[in-house]
Every structure is written in C-alpha cells, then in structure tokens.
Amino acid sequence: MNKKLTWIIWGLSASCLSLPVFGAALQTSLGTNGIDALRLHQAPYNLSGRKIAIGQVEIGRPGMFGWDKAVSKNRAISLAGVFLRNNPAKSNSGVDSHAYNVAGVMVSRDKALPGVAPNARLYSSAVGSIKNMGQPEECLSTQHVAMQNGGDIRAINFSFGEPLNRDPRPEAVLDGNALLTQCIDWSSRVHNVVYAIAGNQGKGGIPIPTDNYNAINVAFSSRRGGVFNKVDVSNLAGSIEGVTGRLAGKEFNSDGRRAVGIVAPGSNISLLNPDGRLNKVTGTSFAAPHVTATVALLQELGDTKLRTKQANWSIDSRRHQVMKAILLNSADKIQDMGDGLRLGMTRTMIDKQNQSWLDSEAYKDSKIPLDSQMGAGHLNAFRAYQQFNAGQWQPSQPVSALGWDYRTVDAASSAEYIFAHPLREKSFVAITLTWDRLVELNDRNQNQLYDVEENFSDRGLNNLDLYLVKADAKNLEEATVCNSISEIDNVEHIFCPIPATGKYKIRVHYRQKVNEATQPYALAWWTVPAN
C-alpha cells in the first residue's frame, strides 16, 4: 500500500533529494532565523515537550522503531503509538516517508536535526488507501488520536487534505460544511485539541479541511538572506481576488473568510528519511508540524506553572482557544527597530507580492482581521513563550501590559480589560480574540462517539467584536482607537499604533447571538507601557 499512496493529490508537496549529511547541523527552521525554538530547548527554559501528548493524522504513518523494518536502523523518532484508523497499526504496513518527515519536524531526537518538541509523545494514525476510504474514515482516525493518552492530546497535525471532487455533497464548495471540516471543528471543542492544518498550495486540489473555523491553517515561508520571512510562491493566494473564476468557491472559502492563520517555515527543510538519509523537503506539510509541536513546548510550560501553583495561572492554560490566541498574537509582522515600539518582533514578513503587513487590507480595514496570505504573521516560538508566560489576567482587575485570558461573555454585553499602566505613544498593540464555531455531533446511537454512518450539525457562529478604547472616554465612537469587527470570522485581531500616551482598555463585545447566549472566548494582548 505504502508504494501506491497518491501523495501528489492528497498529500501536501515534498521535494526529496538525498544529500550528504554535512549540512545536517544547520537546522535553521528551528533557530533564530526560523521559529526560534532551539533557544527554548536550552537553560533556563529547558522546554522539549516532556509529558505532553500530540497527534498526527495522514494517509500513511511514520515507522516505529522495533515495529517496522523501514526504520530498523534509525532511532531518531520515538513514537508513543501508531494506528490504522482506530485500530493498532499492522507491522510493516502503511509506513510512509512523508509521514515520517512530518513526524521528524515535531519529535526528532537526532542531535543534528532535532524536532521542535523532541520529548513530546506523538500518536500517529494512518487513514489508509484512499480508494475505499474518505472523510468518514479520516474523521474516525482523528477522533481515535484525540482520545489517546487518556484523552489528553494537546494538538493534532494535519499534513494532508481532501479534494472537493471527492466530497459527496452536490456542487460542493468550501463553506465549512464538509464532513471532515465539521469533524475538525467539533473535535476542537469536544476534545479540546489545537488542530494545525497544512494550507492548500500550488494549484490547489486538497482544500478540505482548510475551510475550518476552529483550527489554525498554516501557510509556509521561504528564506530571504537566510531568514524565513517571505510567503512562498507555492502557497495559494488565500483570496479569490485575481484568481480565475474556475477556482472561485473551490480553492477558497466561499464566504470570504480568511483561510490562513499563521505562516511557518516550509521551504528546503532538512529532515531524516526512515532509512536515515538526509532529505530536503518543501511544502505546507512541513510548516504545520512546526505549529503543532510549538504547542507542546508551551503546554509543558503551562503544566509546570500549574504544578508549582504559580500566580496568574489556571487550568484555562490548556484551552485550545488560548493556544490559538497566543500563537497568532505573538506572530512576527514588522521587525522592531530596537526601541521596543514594534513589540520586539524579529522580522518583517512579506507576501508573494513583497508587501508587508502594513500594506495589507487587514491593517487598513477593521472588518478584515487577518492577511489573506500571512494570516497574523510568522510563527515565533520564543515570542509565543513570552506571550504565554505573562500569565492570565481577569477583567475584574487592572491587567499587565502583556497577558492572556479565557472567559465567557453574554449576548449584548461586554468584558473590559483596563491596563494598569498608560500605554506609550507610537508603540504598537497586538490583541487577538478567538472563539469557536459550534458544531455538534448527530449521535444516533448515543455512545458519545463519532461513528462512520453519523454526521454533524453546524449551529453557526456567534459574532464577537474587539476594541481598543481610551479608558476615560464615555462615548464608544469617540473613544475607539482601533477595532476588529469582522462579521464572518471567529478571530478578531488588532495591530495598530497608540496615538498618544494614556490609559487604555480592551473591550470584548458580544454583538450578535446565533446559537448559545453565553460565548467562551480567549484573548491575548501585547502592549508597551509608558513607564
């Protein structure tokens, strides 16, 4: 089976060239020119994903040492479990080099080519041959992985997708209601899992489940001057503008929602093949696992904080919405000039047209929260650590310049976060609000599990808005400095400069109820205090 898997269509591209190992020590995607994760492996942070479980779902699976002959001479990757859909994997069956490469990004223990979270526990399921399988089996595999480790899986990686021409719905479009897409959004909430989804690329063909709401879709970057700071030309544009009508609704979300959440390295990444030989790989397949494994590093930090009963910390740190807000809000957009006014960002990210975030519709239009190509910017694991490490702050007390929260808000009401100190003139603020679309399982046999003959119901998306306002102003319209008021996305994102030194506050407003009257949300913010 493993020789006949149709990766050209259903997997996200990899270009594999056998190379001598002399360049193996240069793991730039994890270094300061990439996501800056290697720093977190070292003292005083010492984060490597210990005791944190993550997952992987693909057509094939990585080989497991002691179980599969393909990796009998290679111990670089240690796996916690391998499966064929929802059953134990058969020895020497379904092993695939693509899946192995993806796993290597996450958990490789090779000294020259370490993974982002080398000590995380990785559970991997192969869906199997696509001839007789489809979205129901892919959902079943996903659910099985989400329930491993006693039901405590923090993130799951998707480095494959489904083409629309295999979707059984008549005249299917990317409206968020393919079964696998609904499965992802349902599982995000029910299993409390961060899903990192490899973005569509090239000529498309594998867009499902990139039309999800609750996961993080990942585009991939390439190097300029050795730094991962450009959206690779192989990524799809991310919006219908400038695309032929043939693709409208087929490769892009039909409602205009943004399809990219974040960018991560994915061009010419050095990884080990199952036989131990070095490969150079390219594609969103290898960007997504950078995000998945970064969650493992952050969750190790969070669990340490919980275990030692640190102040400004709670079990909310494990919420998938919090991780999404942390990763997006800490992403790099515009390089800081050394004065901290741009929040210490390490690179200026540019799109395929060499435009920066400050040139984007997202920066100029409050109804567009994310850039169509860059999302919120480039993944930076160290900045995500800083964002998360700042702790949880409640709206009932003055909040720190840097922090996050997880809370609920009732329909037609607001939650306000007043900064304890004035914010500095001309400094930028970054604020991200995330919440879930409500998808429910139509559980016919009432076993609280998805079964292949079952489906889901989309109960829609409540509409929340995000504001940065002057703390002492009475009129909202006059007080508003910046806002993010998309009517279709479940992410609101603000990145704007402070006009004058003064007291400010964040307002989260529940504007329109579509399903439940109480909406859980996660919020992350990064600002510069004046003193």
FENTAQUI-V244681 format. One record per residue. N is the residue number from 1. RES is the residue in three letters. PHI is phi in radians with two decimals (NA if undefined). OMEGA is omega in radians with two decimals (NA if undefined). Layout:
N&RES&PHI&OMEGA + N&RES&PHI&OMEGA
This chain:
1&MET&NA&-3.00 + 2&ASN&-1.14&3.12 + 3&LYS&-1.48&-3.03 + 4&LYS&-2.00&3.12 + 5&LEU&-1.16&-3.03 + 6&THR&-1.54&-3.08 + 7&TRP&-1.20&-3.09 + 8&ILE&-1.06&-3.13 + 9&ILE&-1.68&-2.95 + 10&TRP&-1.72&3.03 + 11&GLY&-1.91&3.11 + 12&LEU&-1.61&-2.72 + 13&SER&-1.04&3.01 + 14&ALA&-2.37&3.01 + 15&SER&-1.85&-2.99 + 16&CYS&-1.97&-3.14 + 17&LEU&-2.20&3.13 + 18&SER&-1.18&-3.06 + 19&LEU&-2.33&3.00 + 20&PRO&-1.14&-3.00 + 21&VAL&-1.48&-3.05 + 22&PHE&-1.12&-3.13 + 23&GLY&-1.68&-3.01 + 24&ALA&-1.12&-3.07 + 25&ALA&-1.24&-3.09 + 26&LEU&-1.58&-3.08 + 27&GLN&-1.73&-2.99 + 28&THR&-1.22&-3.11 + 29&SER&-1.18&3.11 + 30&LEU&-1.75&-3.11 + 31&GLY&-1.51&-3.07 + 32&THR&-1.14&3.09 + 33&ASN&-1.45&3.13 + 34&GLY&-1.98&-3.11 + 35&ILE&-1.78&3.09 + 36&ASP&1.01&3.11 + 37&ALA&-1.61&-3.11 + 38&LEU&-1.04&3.11 + 39&ARG&-1.06&-3.12 + 40&LEU&-1.27&3.08 + 41&HIS&-1.27&-3.02 + 42&GLN&-1.66&3.03 + 43&ALA&-1.13&0.10 + 44&PRO&-1.57&-3.03 + 45&TYR&-1.43&3.06 + 46&ASN&0.95&3.13 + 47&LEU&-1.78&3.13 + 48&SER&-2.47&-3.14 + 49&GLY&1.52&-3.11 + 50&ARG&-0.94&3.06 + 51&LYS&1.14&3.10 + 52&ILE&-1.78&-3.11 + 53&ALA&-1.75&3.06 + 54&ILE&-2.27&-3.05 + 55&GLY&-2.33&-3.13 + 56&GLN&-2.57&3.05 + 57&VAL&-2.25&3.10 + 58&GLU&-2.62&3.06 + 59&ILE&-1.16&3.05 + 60&GLY&-1.89&-3.12 + 61&ARG&-2.49&3.03 + 62&PRO&-1.26&3.05 + 63&GLY&-1.30&3.13 + 64&MET&-1.96&-3.11 + 65&PHE&-1.04&-3.11 + 66&GLY&1.51&-3.10 + 67&TRP&-2.18&-3.08 + 68&ASP&-2.14&-3.11 + 69&LYS&-1.10&-3.08 + 70&ALA&-1.03&-3.12 + 71&VAL&-2.08&-3.08 + 72&SER&-1.12&-3.14 + 73&LYS&-1.91&-3.04 + 74&ASN&-2.43&-3.12 + 75&ARG&-1.82&-3.02 + 76&ALA&-1.11&-3.08 + 77&ILE&-2.03&3.08 + 78&SER&-1.87&-3.09 + 79&LEU&-1.94&3.12 + 80&ALA&-1.48&3.14 + 81&GLY&-3.07&3.09 + 82&VAL&-2.26&-3.02 + 83&PHE&-2.43&2.89 + 84&LEU&-1.94&-2.98 + 85&ARG&0.98&-3.11 + 86&ASN&-1.94&3.09 + 87&ASN&-2.27&3.08 + 88&PRO&-1.01&-3.14 + 89&ALA&-1.22&3.04 + 90&LYS&-1.45&-3.13 + 91&SER&-1.00&3.08 + 92&ASN&1.11&-3.14 + 93&SER&-2.16&3.07 + 94&GLY&1.41&-3.12 + 95&VAL&-1.24&-3.05 + 96&ASP&-2.46&-3.09 + 97&SER&-1.21&3.10 + 98&HIS&-1.06&3.13 + 99&ALA&-1.09&3.12 + 100&TYR&-1.15&3.11 + 101&ASN&-1.08&3.13 + 102&VAL&-1.08&3.10 + 103&ALA&-1.06&-3.14 + 104&GLY&-1.09&3.08 + 105&VAL&-1.01&-3.05 + 106&MET&-1.48&-2.89 + 107&VAL&-2.27&3.11 + 108&SER&-1.01&3.08 + 109&ARG&-1.88&3.08 + 110&ASP&-1.12&-3.05 + 111&LYS&-1.12&-3.12 + 112&ALA&-1.42&-3.10 + 113&LEU&-2.27&-3.11 + 114&PRO&-1.26&3.01 + 115&GLY&-1.42&3.13 + 116&VAL&-1.10&-3.14 + 117&ALA&-2.29&-2.97 + 118&PRO&-1.08&-3.12 + 119&ASN&-1.82&3.07 + 120&ALA&-1.25&3.11 + 121&ARG&-1.66&-3.08 + 122&LEU&-1.84&3.04 + 123&TYR&-1.90&-3.05 + 124&SER&-2.24&3.10 + 125&SER&-2.12&3.03 + 126&ALA&-1.69&3.08 + 127&VAL&-1.25&-3.14 + 128&GLY&1.77&-3.11 + 129&SER&-0.95&-3.08 + 130&ILE&-1.39&-3.09 + 131&LYS&-1.03&-3.08 + 132&ASN&-2.02&-3.11 + 133&MET&-2.13&3.12 + 134&GLY&-2.75&-3.07 + 135&GLN&-1.07&3.10 + 136&PRO&-1.03&-3.14 + 137&GLU&-1.22&3.09 + 138&GLU&-1.17&3.08 + 139&CYS&-1.16&3.11 + 140&LEU&-1.07&3.11 + 141&SER&-1.11&-3.14 + 142&THR&-1.09&3.13 + 143&GLN&-1.06&-3.12 + 144&HIS&-1.10&3.11 + 145&VAL&-1.15&-3.11 + 146&ALA&-1.10&-3.10 + 147&MET&-1.70&3.12 + 148&GLN&-1.30&3.12 + 149&ASN&0.97&-3.13 + 150&GLY&1.16&-3.12 + 151&GLY&1.38&-3.10 + 152&ASP&-2.00&3.04 + 153&ILE&-1.89&-3.02 + 154&ARG&-1.53&-3.12 + 155&ALA&-2.68&3.10 + 156&ILE&-2.28&-3.10 + 157&ASN&-1.72&3.04 + 158&PHE&-2.05&3.06 + 159&SER&-1.95&3.03 + 160&PHE&-2.69&3.12 + 161&GLY&-2.71&3.13 + 162&GLU&-1.93&3.05 + 163&PRO&-1.37&-3.14 + 164&LEU&-1.11&-3.11 + 165&ASN&-1.24&3.03 + 166&ARG&-1.74&3.13 + 167&ASP&-1.32&-3.06 + 168&PRO&-1.27&-3.13 + 169&ARG&-1.21&3.10 + 170&PRO&-1.16&3.14 + 171&GLU&0.86&-3.06 + 172&ALA&-1.09&3.03 + 173&VAL&-2.31&-3.12 + 174&LEU&-1.50&-3.12 + 175&ASP&-1.92&3.14 + 176&GLY&1.49&-3.01 + 177&ASN&-2.05&2.89 + 178&ALA&-1.13&-3.06 + 179&LEU&-1.02&-3.10 + 180&LEU&-1.17&3.10 + 181&THR&-1.12&3.10 + 182&GLN&-1.11&3.11 + 183&CYS&-1.06&3.13 + 184&ILE&-1.09&-3.11 + 185&ASP&-1.18&3.08 + 186&TRP&-1.16&-3.09 + 187&SER&-1.16&3.08 + 188&SER&-0.91&-3.08 + 189&ARG&-1.38&-3.02 + 190&VAL&-1.25&-3.12 + 191&HIS&-1.71&3.14 + 192&ASN&0.93&-3.07 + 193&VAL&-2.16&2.97 + 194&VAL&-1.45&3.05 + 195&TYR&-1.74&3.02 + 196&ALA&-1.82&-3.01 + 197&ILE&-1.93&3.10 + 198&ALA&-1.12&-3.08 + 199&GLY&-1.24&3.08 + 200&ASN&-1.14&-3.08 + 201&GLN&-2.67&3.12 + 202&GLY&1.09&3.11 + 203&LYS&-1.59&3.14 + 204&GLY&1.44&3.12 + 205&GLY&1.82&-3.12 + 206&ILE&-2.37&-3.01 + 207&PRO&-1.42&3.11 + 208&ILE&-1.45&0.22 + 209&PRO&-1.86&3.14 + 210&THR&-1.23&3.06 + 211&ASP&-1.60&3.09 + 212&ASN&-1.23&3.04 + 213&TYR&-1.88&-2.86 + 214&ASN&-1.65&-3.14 + 215&ALA&-1.58&3.03 + 216&ILE&-2.06&3.06 + 217&ASN&-1.46&-2.99 + 218&VAL&-2.08&2.96 + 219&ALA&-1.63&-3.09 + 220&PHE&-2.12&-3.10 + 221&SER&-1.84&3.01 + 222&SER&-2.14&-3.05 + 223&ARG&-1.52&2.86 + 224&ARG&-2.25&-3.09 + 225&GLY&1.05&3.12 + 226&GLY&1.49&-3.09 + 227&VAL&-1.86&3.05 + 228&PHE&-1.30&-3.06 + 229&ASN&-2.55&3.14 + 230&LYS&-2.30&3.04 + 231&VAL&-1.11&-3.08 + 232&ASP&-1.12&-3.08 + 233&VAL&-1.11&-3.12 + 234&SER&-1.34&3.08 + 235&ASN&-1.20&2.99 + 236&LEU&-1.16&-3.04 + 237&ALA&-1.09&3.11 + 238&GLY&1.63&3.04 + 239&SER&-2.55&-3.04 + 240&ILE&-1.33&-3.10 + 241&GLU&-1.00&3.09 + 242&GLY&1.40&-3.13 + 243&VAL&-1.88&-3.13 + 244&THR&-1.08&-3.13 + 245&GLY&-1.04&3.13 + 246&ARG&-1.01&-3.08 + 247&LEU&-1.63&-3.05 + 248&ALA&-1.01&3.13 + 249&GLY&1.41&-3.10 + 250&LYS&-1.86&3.12 + 251&GLU&-2.03&-3.12 + 252&PHE&-2.29&3.14 + 253&ASN&-0.99&-3.02 + 254&SER&-1.19&-3.09 + 255&ASP&-1.72&3.12 + 256&GLY&1.51&3.08 + 257&ARG&-1.06&3.11 + 258&ARG&-1.25&-3.06 + 259&ALA&-1.83&3.13 + 260&VAL&-2.12&3.10 + 261&GLY&-1.70&-3.04 + 262&ILE&-2.75&3.10 + 263&VAL&-2.03&3.09 + 264&ALA&-2.47&-3.10 + 265&PRO&-1.03&3.12 + 266&GLY&-2.71&-3.11 + 267&SER&-1.96&3.11 + 268&ASN&0.94&3.10 + 269&ILE&-1.53&-3.14 + 270&SER&-1.47&-3.12 + 271&LEU&-2.48&3.09 + 272&LEU&-1.62&2.99 + 273&ASN&-1.41&3.11 + 274&PRO&-0.95&-3.12 + 275&ASP&-1.45&3.10 + 276&GLY&1.57&3.13 + 277&ARG&-1.42&-3.08 + 278&LEU&-1.46&3.07 + 279&ASN&-2.17&2.92 + 280&LYS&-1.89&-3.06 + 281&VAL&-2.17&-3.10 + 282&THR&-2.47&3.05 + 283&GLY&2.50&3.09 + 284&THR&-1.16&3.04 + 285&SER&-0.92&-3.02 + 286&PHE&-1.79&3.00 + 287&ALA&-1.40&-3.09 + 288&ALA&-0.97&-3.13 + 289&PRO&-1.14&2.99 + 290&HIS&-1.06&3.13 + 291&VAL&-1.26&-3.12 + 292&THR&-0.97&-3.07 + 293&ALA&-1.32&3.04 + 294&THR&-1.10&3.06 + 295&VAL&-1.02&3.13 + 296&ALA&-1.08&3.10 + 297&LEU&-1.08&-3.12 + 298&LEU&-1.16&-3.12 + 299&GLN&-1.22&3.02 + 300&GLU&-1.10&3.06 + 301&LEU&-1.03&-3.11 + 302&GLY&-1.05&3.14 + 303&ASP&-1.15&3.07 + 304&THR&-1.12&3.11 + 305&LYS&-1.08&3.14 + 306&LEU&-1.17&-3.10 + 307&ARG&-1.13&-3.13 + 308&THR&-1.66&3.03 + 309&LYS&0.96&3.13 + 310&GLN&-1.27&3.08 + 311&ALA&-1.18&-3.13 + 312&ASN&0.98&-3.13 + 313&TRP&-2.56&3.11 + 314&SER&-2.64&3.12 + 315&ILE&-1.09&3.06 + 316&ASP&-1.03&3.14 + 317&SER&-1.08&-3.14 + 318&ARG&-1.57&-3.09 + 319&ARG&-1.20&-3.13 + 320&HIS&-1.13&3.11 + 321&GLN&-1.13&3.11 + 322&VAL&-1.13&3.12 + 323&MET&-1.06&3.13 + 324&LYS&-1.09&3.14 + 325&ALA&-1.11&-3.14 + 326&ILE&-1.10&-3.08 + 327&LEU&-1.12&-3.12 + 328&LEU&-1.23&-3.05 + 329&ASN&-1.25&-3.11 + 330&SER&-1.61&-3.10 + 331&ALA&-1.12&3.12 + 332&ASP&-1.35&3.05 + 333&LYS&-2.11&-3.05 + 334&ILE&-2.21&-3.06 + 335&GLN&-1.07&3.09 + 336&ASP&-1.25&-3.09 + 337&MET&-1.56&3.13 + 338&GLY&1.77&3.13 + 339&ASP&-1.74&3.10 + 340&GLY&1.38&-3.06 + 341&LEU&-1.19&3.07 + 342&ARG&-1.85&2.93 + 343&LEU&1.10&3.09 + 344&GLY&1.27&-3.13 + 345&MET&-1.08&-2.94 + 346&THR&-1.73&-3.11 + 347&ARG&-2.66&2.95 + 348&THR&-1.70&-3.12 + 349&MET&-1.47&3.10 + 350&ILE&-2.19&-3.14 + 351&ASP&-1.57&-3.07 + 352&LYS&-1.20&3.09 + 353&GLN&-1.70&3.14 + 354&ASN&1.11&3.08 + 355&GLN&-1.72&3.13 + 356&SER&-1.60&3.13 + 357&TRP&-1.06&-3.14 + 358&LEU&-1.24&3.07 + 359&ASP&-1.64&-2.96 + 360&SER&-1.45&3.01 + 361&GLU&-1.07&-3.11 + 362&ALA&-1.08&3.13 + 363&TYR&-1.30&-3.01 + 364&LYS&-1.68&-3.02 + 365&ASP&-2.09&-3.08 + 366&SER&-1.18&3.11 + 367&LYS&-1.55&3.12 + 368&ILE&-2.06&-3.02 + 369&PRO&-1.38&-3.02 + 370&LEU&-2.25&3.07 + 371&ASP&-1.27&-3.06 + 372&SER&-1.14&-3.13 + 373&GLN&-1.81&-3.02 + 374&MET&-1.73&-3.01 + 375&GLY&1.10&3.09 + 376&ALA&-1.60&-3.12 + 377&GLY&2.29&-3.05 + 378&HIS&-1.70&3.10 + 379&LEU&-0.95&3.04 + 380&ASN&-2.39&-3.04 + 381&ALA&-1.10&-3.12 + 382&PHE&-1.22&3.08 + 383&ARG&-1.16&3.07 + 384&ALA&-1.11&3.05 + 385&TYR&-1.03&-3.14 + 386&GLN&-1.07&3.14 + 387&GLN&-1.10&-3.09 + 388&PHE&-1.24&-3.08 + 389&ASN&-1.13&3.13 + 390&ALA&-1.16&3.01 + 391&GLY&1.56&-3.08 + 392&GLN&-1.63&-3.13 + 393&TRP&-2.23&-3.06 + 394&GLN&-1.74&3.14 + 395&PRO&-1.18&-3.13 + 396&SER&-1.38&-3.11 + 397&GLN&-2.41&3.05 + 398&PRO&-1.01&-3.02 + 399&VAL&-1.86&3.11 + 400&SER&-1.19&3.10 + 401&ALA&-1.15&-3.09 + 402&LEU&-2.35&-3.14 + 403&GLY&3.04&-3.14 + 404&TRP&-2.71&3.10 + 405&ASP&-2.74&2.99 + 406&TYR&-2.30&-2.99 + 407&ARG&-2.78&3.02 + 408&THR&-2.11&3.07 + 409&VAL&-2.37&-3.12 + 410&ASP&-1.60&-3.12 + 411&ALA&-0.95&3.10 + 412&ALA&1.16&3.11 + 413&SER&-2.24&-3.07 + 414&SER&-2.35&2.94 + 415&ALA&-2.05&-3.09 + 416&GLU&-2.15&-3.14 + 417&TYR&-2.10&-3.10 + 418&ILE&-1.66&-3.14 + 419&PHE&-1.20&-3.10 + 420&ALA&-1.17&-3.10 + 421&HIS&-2.23&3.08 + 422&PRO&-1.02&3.08 + 423&LEU&-1.65&-2.98 + 424&ARG&-1.45&3.11 + 425&GLU&-1.01&3.12 + 426&LYS&1.25&3.03 + 427&SER&-1.39&3.10 + 428&PHE&-1.59&2.96 + 429&VAL&-2.05&3.00 + 430&ALA&-2.14&-3.14 + 431&ILE&-2.39&3.14 + 432&THR&-2.27&3.10 + 433&LEU&-2.08&3.11 + 434&THR&-2.32&3.04 + 435&TRP&-2.71&-2.99 + 436&ASP&-1.72&2.79 + 437&ARG&-1.23&-3.12 + 438&LEU&-1.64&3.06 + 439&VAL&-2.02&-3.12 + 440&GLU&-2.08&3.11 + 441&LEU&-1.42&2.99 + 442&ASN&-1.50&-2.94 + 443&ASP&-1.52&-3.01 + 444&ARG&-1.08&-3.11 + 445&ASN&-1.69&3.04 + 446&GLN&0.97&3.10 + 447&ASN&-1.72&3.11 + 448&GLN&1.08&3.10 + 449&LEU&-2.31&3.01 + 450&TYR&-1.33&3.02 + 451&ASP&-2.09&-2.93 + 452&VAL&-1.04&-3.14 + 453&GLU&-1.56&-3.09 + 454&GLU&-1.67&3.12 + 455&ASN&-2.50&-3.04 + 456&PHE&-2.21&3.04 + 457&SER&-2.08&3.07 + 458&ASP&-1.55&3.13 + 459&ARG&-1.68&2.98 + 460&GLY&1.56&-3.02 + 461&LEU&-2.22&3.00 + 462&ASN&-1.17&-3.07 + 463&ASN&-1.83&3.06 + 464&LEU&-1.93&3.09 + 465&ASP&-2.13&-3.07 + 466&LEU&-2.24&-3.11 + 467&TYR&-2.33&2.84 + 468&LEU&-1.92&-3.04 + 469&VAL&-2.27&3.03 + 470&LYS&-1.21&-2.98 + 471&ALA&-1.17&-3.04 + 472&ASP&-1.75&3.14 + 473&ALA&-1.47&-3.09 + 474&LYS&-1.71&-3.12 + 475&ASN&-1.62&-3.06 + 476&LEU&-1.06&-3.10 + 477&GLU&-1.10&3.12 + 478&GLU&-1.31&-3.05 + 479&ALA&-1.40&-3.02 + 480&THR&-1.17&3.08 + 481&VAL&-1.61&3.11 + 482&CYS&-2.55&3.04 + 483&ASN&-2.62&3.05 + 484&SER&-2.36&-2.94 + 485&ILE&-2.32&3.08 + 486&SER&-1.05&3.12 + 487&GLU&-1.71&-3.01 + 488&ILE&-2.21&-3.09 + 489&ASP&-1.69&3.01 + 490&ASN&-1.89&2.92 + 491&VAL&-2.27&2.92 + 492&GLU&-2.04&-3.04 + 493&HIS&-2.49&3.10 + 494&ILE&-2.02&2.98 + 495&PHE&-2.46&-3.03 + 496&CYS&-2.68&-3.14 + 497&PRO&-1.50&3.07 + 498&ILE&-1.39&-3.07 + 499&PRO&-1.26&-3.12 + 500&ALA&-2.74&3.10 + 501&THR&-1.01&-3.12 + 502&GLY&3.05&-3.13 + 503&LYS&-1.54&-3.10 + 504&TYR&-2.36&3.06 + 505&LYS&-2.57&3.07 + 506&ILE&-1.72&3.06 + 507&ARG&-2.12&3.02 + 508&VAL&-1.83&-3.04 + 509&HIS&-2.05&3.09 + 510&TYR&-1.54&-2.98 + 511&ARG&-1.41&-3.01 + 512&GLN&-2.41&3.13 + 513&LYS&-1.57&3.07 + 514&VAL&-1.97&3.11 + 515&ASN&-2.23&-3.07 + 516&GLU&-1.44&-3.10 + 517&ALA&-1.36&3.10 + 518&THR&-2.04&-3.05 + 519&GLN&-2.06&2.99 + 520&PRO&-1.22&3.11 + 521&TYR&-2.62&3.00 + 522&ALA&-2.12&-3.10 + 523&LEU&-2.37&3.04 + 524&ALA&-2.34&-3.13 + 525&TRP&-2.48&3.12 + 526&TRP&-2.49&-3.09 + 527&THR&-2.36&3.13 + 528&VAL&-2.10&3.12 + 529&PRO&-1.25&-3.11 + 530&ALA&-1.33&-3.13 + 531&ASN&-2.38&NA
